Amino acid sequence: MIEKFRKKLMDPSVKELKVAYFGGSITQGAGASKWSETCYRALVTKWLRETYKDKEITEINASIGGTGSDFGVYRMNLEITGRQPDLVFIEFCTNDSVLENCGIYEEGMIQNLRRDLPDCDIVLVETITEPMYKRLLKMETIESVENYERLSHKYGIDLVNIGAEFVKRVQAGKGDFLTYTNEGVHPNDTGYSIYADKIIDYLKNVLSDKETDVLPKTSMVFCKDMDCQDFVYVNDDSFYQNMGYAFADEKGKKITFEFEGTAVGIIMHYCKESGKYLYRIDDGEYIERDSFDSYCLTFNRIGFLFFTRELKPGRHRLEIVAKGEKDERSEGCKIKITAFLCS
């Protein structure tokens, strides 16, 4: 939550606020008919100025096309922290999708901002391109996408997945990537408007001064209390709440979870023997994930992951399938799930 920024907006003694946009060509506005008017950055700034007319909103455009976080982390002192913004949108997910070890630089930017500008709020912006979409359809892992989700949880930073709006429309048969972009990468004015609307909807929600019931009902369903299907329940009391876990490591083994709500996730084990798995919601595309990461090399741990918080209200089904594959550093292909989360 960008609570510090919200409080400054509500404080009548604060007259000026600076909003920085830090990213590549999509944040710069490549593909828009007028970079200074019709890209998502310009549209979001316009909304802020029109909504908060008593404030002077200064836009800091710190975007350079064709660059990733490996260059961005070195640009921060001059272009971000030195200009003292109150809110920073970080968008390097697309360019980082072809950058090896991008997590080092992405996390470095967040750590530098937290250290040098403790009163500045941060929002991660996840975009997508047609090449990235094709990789996801092939169930390939995109490191930058996984990093953004991991860093969002680790540092308590909001993540706005504006690229998901393109995917929703394409999968619903409402055109293809050339409907919303010029060449599968840079949005056209229609695409930028969709991107901007997603961020503005997010801002409307988090900047509201009204008390709202964001999560009217939350549930945690433990595997010990449900049918684990192809997974095998193991009564191991060494992990979370002594609740054991549902286990599989063979290709094709499946567990499903039906729930009512708009969000779904899992509590799972990350260990030296963790493997890869597929998930899908309802009848959507299978997406690959890996329950092994670099931290598993030194210790086992319990963790949680939300697959989505943006479903339409109603009845849904989450399906998880063991892939029987692993990271080359892992000692096994094990998938261990303790509980499902939904709201």
SEBAMAR-509613 format. One record per residue (C-alpha): residue number from 1; residue in three letters; x, y, z. Coordinates in nm, 2 decimals. Example, Ala and Ser with C-alpha at 12.3 -4.5 7.8 and 13.67 -1.06 7.14 Angstrom:
! residues 2
     i    aa       xx       yy       zz
     1   ALA     1.23    -0.45     0.78
     2   SER     1.37    -0.11     0.71
END
This chain:
! residues 343
     i    aa       xx       yy       zz
     1   MET     0.00     0.00     0.00
     2   ILE     0.12     0.35    -0.08
     3   GLU     0.01     0.48     0.25
     4   LYS     0.28     0.75     0.28
     5   PHE     0.18     0.90    -0.05
     6   ARG    -0.19     0.88     0.04
     7   LYS    -0.13     1.07     0.36
     8   LYS     0.05     1.34     0.18
     9   LEU    -0.24     1.38    -0.06
    10   MET    -0.47     1.42     0.23
    11   ASP    -0.25     1.67     0.42
    12   PRO    -0.34     2.03     0.33
    13   SER     0.00     2.15     0.43
    14   VAL     0.16     1.95     0.15
    15   LYS     0.14     2.16    -0.17
    16   GLU     0.36     1.96    -0.41
    17   LEU     0.41     1.59    -0.48
    18   LYS     0.65     1.43    -0.72
    19   VAL     0.57     1.11    -0.91
    20   ALA     0.85     0.93    -1.09
    21   TYR     0.82     0.68    -1.37
    22   PHE     1.13     0.46    -1.39
    23   GLY     1.15     0.21    -1.68
    24   GLY     1.21     0.14    -2.05
    25   SER     1.05     0.23    -2.37
    26   ILE     0.69     0.14    -2.26
    27   THR     0.71     0.39    -1.98
    28   GLN     0.88     0.63    -2.21
    29   GLY     0.58     0.61    -2.45
    30   ALA     0.72     0.43    -2.75
    31   GLY     0.43     0.35    -2.99
    32   ALA     0.20     0.62    -2.86
    33   SER     0.07     0.88    -3.11
    34   LYS     0.19     1.15    -2.86
    35   TRP     0.45     1.03    -2.61
    36   SER     0.37     1.33    -2.38
    37   GLU    -0.01     1.28    -2.39
    38   THR    -0.13     0.93    -2.48
    39   CYS     0.11     0.68    -2.31
    40   TYR     0.02     0.53    -1.98
    41   ARG     0.26     0.75    -1.79
    42   ALA     0.10     1.07    -1.93
    43   LEU    -0.25     0.95    -1.87
    44   VAL    -0.18     0.85    -1.51
    45   THR    -0.02     1.19    -1.44
    46   LYS    -0.32     1.36    -1.60
    47   TRP    -0.56     1.17    -1.38
    48   LEU    -0.37     1.26    -1.06
    49   ARG    -0.36     1.63    -1.16
    50   GLU    -0.73     1.64    -1.24
    51   THR    -0.83     1.44    -0.92
    52   TYR    -0.61     1.63    -0.68
    53   LYS    -0.63     1.99    -0.81
    54   ASP    -0.52     2.14    -0.48
    55   LYS    -0.18     1.97    -0.53
    56   GLU     0.10     2.05    -0.77
    57   ILE     0.18     1.71    -0.92
    58   THR     0.53     1.70    -1.08
    59   GLU     0.60     1.42    -1.32
    60   ILE     0.95     1.28    -1.33
    61   ASN     1.00     1.08    -1.65
    62   ALA     1.31     0.86    -1.58
    63   SER     1.26     0.61    -1.86
    64   ILE     1.50     0.51    -2.14
    65   GLY     1.41     0.27    -2.42
    66   GLY     1.59    -0.05    -2.45
    67   THR     1.73    -0.05    -2.10
    68   GLY     1.68    -0.28    -1.80
    69   SER     1.73    -0.28    -1.43
    70   ASP     2.10    -0.35    -1.48
    71   PHE     2.14     0.00    -1.61
    72   GLY     1.86     0.14    -1.40
    73   VAL     2.02     0.06    -1.07
    74   TYR     2.31     0.28    -1.17
    75   ARG     2.09     0.56    -1.28
    76   MET     1.89     0.58    -0.96
    77   ASN     2.10     0.84    -0.77
    78   LEU     2.10     1.09    -1.05
    79   GLU     1.75     1.04    -1.19
    80   ILE     1.54     0.92    -0.89
    81   THR     1.67     0.97    -0.54
    82   GLY     1.84     1.29    -0.63
    83   ARG     1.51     1.44    -0.74
    84   GLN     1.32     1.33    -0.42
    85   PRO     1.00     1.18    -0.56
    86   ASP     0.71     1.08    -0.33
    87   LEU     0.60     0.79    -0.54
    88   VAL     0.79     0.57    -0.79
    89   PHE     0.65     0.34    -1.05
    90   ILE     0.91     0.09    -1.16
    91   GLU     0.87    -0.08    -1.49
    92   PHE     1.16    -0.30    -1.61
    93   CYS     0.98    -0.63    -1.63
    94   THR     0.97    -0.65    -2.01
    95   ASN     1.33    -0.56    -2.08
    96   ASP     1.44    -0.77    -1.78
    97   SER     1.27    -1.07    -1.94
    98   VAL     1.58    -1.13    -2.15
    99   LEU     1.83    -1.02    -1.88
   100   GLU     2.02    -1.29    -1.69
   101   ASN     2.03    -1.26    -1.31
   102   CYS     1.80    -0.96    -1.33
   103   GLY     1.68    -1.02    -0.97
   104   ILE     2.01    -0.88    -0.83
   105   TYR     1.95    -0.54    -1.00
   106   GLU     1.58    -0.53    -0.94
   107   GLU     1.62    -0.59    -0.57
   108   GLY     1.91    -0.35    -0.56
   109   MET     1.69    -0.07    -0.68
   110   ILE     1.43    -0.14    -0.41
   111   GLN     1.70    -0.15    -0.14
   112   ASN     1.85     0.18    -0.26
   113   LEU     1.52     0.35    -0.26
   114   ARG     1.43     0.22     0.08
   115   ARG     1.76     0.33     0.22
   116   ASP     1.79     0.68     0.05
   117   LEU     1.42     0.77     0.03
   118   PRO     1.24     0.61     0.33
   119   ASP     0.94     0.84     0.28
   120   CYS     0.89     0.74    -0.09
   121   ASP     0.64     0.47    -0.18
   122   ILE     0.71     0.22    -0.46
   123   VAL     0.48     0.04    -0.71
   124   LEU     0.61    -0.24    -0.93
   125   VAL     0.45    -0.23    -1.28
   126   GLU     0.44    -0.56    -1.47
   127   THR     0.40    -0.53    -1.85
   128   ILE     0.39    -0.80    -2.12
   129   THR     0.49    -0.84    -2.48
   130   GLU     0.38    -1.10    -2.74
   131   PRO     0.72    -1.28    -2.72
   132   MET     0.67    -1.30    -2.34
   133   TYR     0.31    -1.43    -2.38
   134   LYS     0.43    -1.70    -2.62
   135   ARG     0.69    -1.81    -2.37
   136   LEU     0.43    -1.84    -2.10
   137   LEU     0.21    -2.05    -2.33
   138   LYS     0.50    -2.28    -2.37
   139   MET     0.52    -2.29    -1.98
   140   GLU     0.86    -2.13    -1.98
   141   THR     0.97    -1.95    -1.67
   142   ILE     1.03    -1.58    -1.71
   143   GLU     1.27    -1.47    -1.44
   144   SER     1.16    -1.10    -1.43
   145   VAL     0.80    -1.19    -1.38
   146   GLU     0.87    -1.43    -1.09
   147   ASN     1.11    -1.17    -0.94
   148   TYR     0.85    -0.90    -0.94
   149   GLU     0.60    -1.12    -0.76
   150   ARG     0.87    -1.23    -0.51
   151   LEU     0.99    -0.88    -0.44
   152   SER     0.64    -0.76    -0.40
   153   HIS     0.59    -1.01    -0.12
   154   LYS     0.93    -0.97     0.04
   155   TYR     0.92    -0.59     0.07
   156   GLY     0.55    -0.54     0.10
   157   ILE     0.53    -0.34    -0.23
   158   ASP     0.22    -0.32    -0.44
   159   LEU     0.24    -0.49    -0.78
   160   VAL     0.01    -0.38    -1.06
   161   ASN     0.00    -0.64    -1.35
   162   ILE    -0.11    -0.42    -1.63
   163   GLY     0.00    -0.67    -1.89
   164   ALA    -0.26    -0.92    -1.76
   165   GLU    -0.53    -0.69    -1.92
   166   PHE    -0.39    -0.77    -2.27
   167   VAL    -0.38    -1.14    -2.19
   168   LYS    -0.74    -1.14    -2.07
   169   ARG    -0.86    -0.98    -2.39
   170   VAL    -0.66    -1.20    -2.62
   171   GLN    -0.78    -1.52    -2.45
   172   ALA    -1.14    -1.39    -2.46
   173   GLY    -1.11    -1.36    -2.84
   174   LYS    -1.11    -0.98    -2.83
   175   GLY    -0.83    -0.94    -3.08
   176   ASP    -0.46    -1.03    -3.07
   177   PHE    -0.15    -0.85    -2.96
   178   LEU    -0.15    -0.64    -3.27
   179   THR    -0.49    -0.50    -3.16
   180   TYR    -0.33    -0.34    -2.86
   181   THR     0.04    -0.29    -2.97
   182   ASN     0.22    -0.17    -3.29
   183   GLU     0.44    -0.47    -3.33
   184   GLY     0.37    -0.70    -3.04
   185   VAL     0.58    -0.50    -2.79
   186   HIS     0.50    -0.13    -2.77
   187   PRO     0.13    -0.04    -2.70
   188   ASN    -0.07     0.17    -2.94
   189   ASP    -0.30     0.44    -2.80
   190   THR    -0.57     0.18    -2.73
   191   GLY    -0.32    -0.04    -2.54
   192   TYR    -0.18     0.25    -2.34
   193   SER    -0.54     0.35    -2.24
   194   ILE    -0.59     0.00    -2.11
   195   TYR    -0.26     0.01    -1.92
   196   ALA    -0.35     0.35    -1.77
   197   ASP    -0.70     0.25    -1.67
   198   LYS    -0.56    -0.05    -1.48
   199   ILE    -0.32     0.17    -1.28
   200   ILE    -0.59     0.44    -1.23
   201   ASP    -0.83     0.17    -1.09
   202   TYR    -0.55     0.06    -0.86
   203   LEU    -0.49     0.42    -0.74
   204   LYS    -0.86     0.49    -0.69
   205   ASN    -0.87     0.19    -0.45
   206   VAL    -0.55     0.25    -0.25
   207   LEU    -0.59     0.63    -0.23
   208   SER    -0.95     0.63    -0.11
   209   ASP    -1.01     0.77     0.23
   210   LYS    -1.32     0.57     0.28
   211   GLU    -1.33     0.26     0.49
   212   THR    -1.40    -0.04     0.27
   213   ASP    -1.42    -0.42     0.32
   214   VAL    -1.15    -0.52     0.08
   215   LEU    -1.16    -0.89     0.19
   216   PRO    -1.51    -0.96     0.32
   217   LYS    -1.42    -1.33     0.38
   218   THR    -1.09    -1.51     0.40
   219   SER    -1.03    -1.88     0.43
   220   MET    -0.75    -2.13     0.48
   221   VAL    -0.82    -2.49     0.39
   222   PHE    -0.57    -2.74     0.51
   223   CYS    -0.49    -3.04     0.29
   224   LYS    -0.55    -3.27     0.59
   225   ASP    -0.91    -3.18     0.57
   226   MET    -0.97    -3.23     0.20
   227   ASP    -0.95    -3.49    -0.08
   228   CYS    -0.59    -3.47    -0.21
   229   GLN    -0.67    -3.67    -0.52
   230   ASP    -0.34    -3.78    -0.69
   231   PHE    -0.13    -3.62    -0.41
   232   VAL    -0.05    -3.82    -0.10
   233   TYR    -0.11    -3.66     0.24
   234   VAL     0.19    -3.68     0.47
   235   ASN     0.13    -3.63     0.84
   236   ASP     0.45    -3.44     0.91
   237   ASP     0.44    -3.21     1.21
   238   SER     0.77    -3.03     1.14
   239   PHE     0.62    -2.75     0.93
   240   TYR     0.34    -2.50     0.95
   241   GLN     0.10    -2.55     1.25
   242   ASN     0.19    -2.92     1.26
   243   MET    -0.05    -2.97     0.97
   244   GLY     0.15    -3.19     0.73
   245   TYR     0.12    -3.16     0.36
   246   ALA    -0.01    -3.31     0.03
   247   PHE     0.28    -3.45    -0.17
   248   ALA     0.36    -3.55    -0.53
   249   ASP     0.68    -3.57    -0.74
   250   GLU     0.57    -3.77    -1.04
   251   LYS     0.47    -3.61    -1.37
   252   GLY     0.09    -3.56    -1.41
   253   LYS    -0.01    -3.61    -1.04
   254   LYS    -0.29    -3.36    -0.98
   255   ILE    -0.47    -3.18    -0.70
   256   THR    -0.77    -2.95    -0.74
   257   PHE    -0.92    -2.70    -0.50
   258   GLU    -1.27    -2.55    -0.56
   259   PHE    -1.35    -2.22    -0.39
   260   GLU    -1.58    -1.92    -0.38
   261   GLY    -1.42    -1.58    -0.42
   262   THR    -1.18    -1.36    -0.62
   263   ALA    -0.84    -1.47    -0.49
   264   VAL    -0.66    -1.79    -0.45
   265   GLY    -0.32    -1.90    -0.33
   266   ILE    -0.13    -2.18    -0.15
   267   ILE     0.09    -2.24     0.15
   268   MET     0.37    -2.47     0.04
   269   HIS     0.72    -2.59     0.13
   270   TYR     1.03    -2.46    -0.03
   271   CYS     1.31    -2.71     0.02
   272   LYS     1.62    -2.86    -0.13
   273   GLU     1.41    -3.12    -0.31
   274   SER     1.15    -2.89    -0.45
   275   GLY     1.04    -2.93    -0.81
   276   LYS     0.84    -2.76    -1.09
   277   TYR     0.46    -2.77    -1.13
   278   LEU     0.18    -2.64    -1.35
   279   TYR    -0.13    -2.45    -1.24
   280   ARG    -0.44    -2.32    -1.40
   281   ILE    -0.76    -2.16    -1.28
   282   ASP    -1.09    -2.28    -1.42
   283   ASP    -1.02    -2.37    -1.79
   284   GLY    -0.74    -2.13    -1.84
   285   GLU    -0.39    -2.20    -1.98
   286   TYR    -0.15    -2.40    -1.78
   287   ILE     0.13    -2.18    -1.63
   288   GLU     0.46    -2.32    -1.50
   289   ARG     0.61    -2.24    -1.16
   290   ASP     0.90    -2.37    -0.96
   291   SER     0.89    -2.43    -0.59
   292   PHE     1.27    -2.42    -0.58
   293   ASP     1.47    -2.10    -0.55
   294   SER     1.82    -2.00    -0.45
   295   TYR     1.72    -1.98    -0.08
   296   CYS     1.65    -2.36    -0.09
   297   LEU     2.02    -2.42    -0.12
   298   THR     2.08    -2.32     0.24
   299   PHE     1.75    -2.38     0.43
   300   ASN     1.40    -2.53     0.40
   301   ARG     1.11    -2.30     0.47
   302   ILE     0.73    -2.25     0.45
   303   GLY     0.60    -1.98     0.22
   304   PHE     0.28    -1.86     0.06
   305   LEU     0.20    -1.76    -0.30
   306   PHE    -0.11    -1.60    -0.45
   307   PHE    -0.18    -1.70    -0.81
   308   THR    -0.44    -1.42    -0.86
   309   ARG    -0.64    -1.17    -0.67
   310   GLU    -0.84    -1.05    -0.97
   311   LEU    -1.11    -1.32    -1.04
   312   LYS    -1.47    -1.24    -1.10
   313   PRO    -1.68    -1.31    -0.79
   314   GLY    -1.82    -1.66    -0.80
   315   ARG    -1.72    -2.03    -0.79
   316   HIS    -1.37    -2.12    -0.93
   317   ARG    -1.13    -2.41    -0.95
   318   LEU    -0.75    -2.42    -0.90
   319   GLU    -0.57    -2.71    -1.05
   320   ILE    -0.20    -2.79    -0.96
   321   VAL    -0.01    -3.06    -1.16
   322   ALA     0.33    -3.20    -1.07
   323   LYS     0.56    -3.16    -1.36
   324   GLY     0.82    -3.43    -1.26
   325   GLU     1.10    -3.18    -1.34
   326   LYS     1.33    -2.97    -1.14
   327   ASP     1.59    -2.70    -1.13
   328   GLU     1.94    -2.84    -1.20
   329   ARG     2.04    -2.73    -0.84
   330   SER     1.75    -2.91    -0.68
   331   GLU     1.78    -3.26    -0.54
   332   GLY     1.42    -3.37    -0.63
   333   CYS     1.09    -3.29    -0.80
   334   LYS     0.88    -3.27    -0.49
   335   ILE     0.57    -3.05    -0.45
   336   LYS     0.45    -3.01    -0.09
   337   ILE     0.13    -2.82    -0.02
   338   THR     0.00    -2.76     0.33
   339   ALA    -0.30    -2.54     0.26
   340   PHE    -0.50    -2.34     0.01
   341   LEU    -0.59    -1.97     0.07
   342   CYS    -0.89    -1.80    -0.08
   343   SER    -1.10    -1.49    -0.04
END
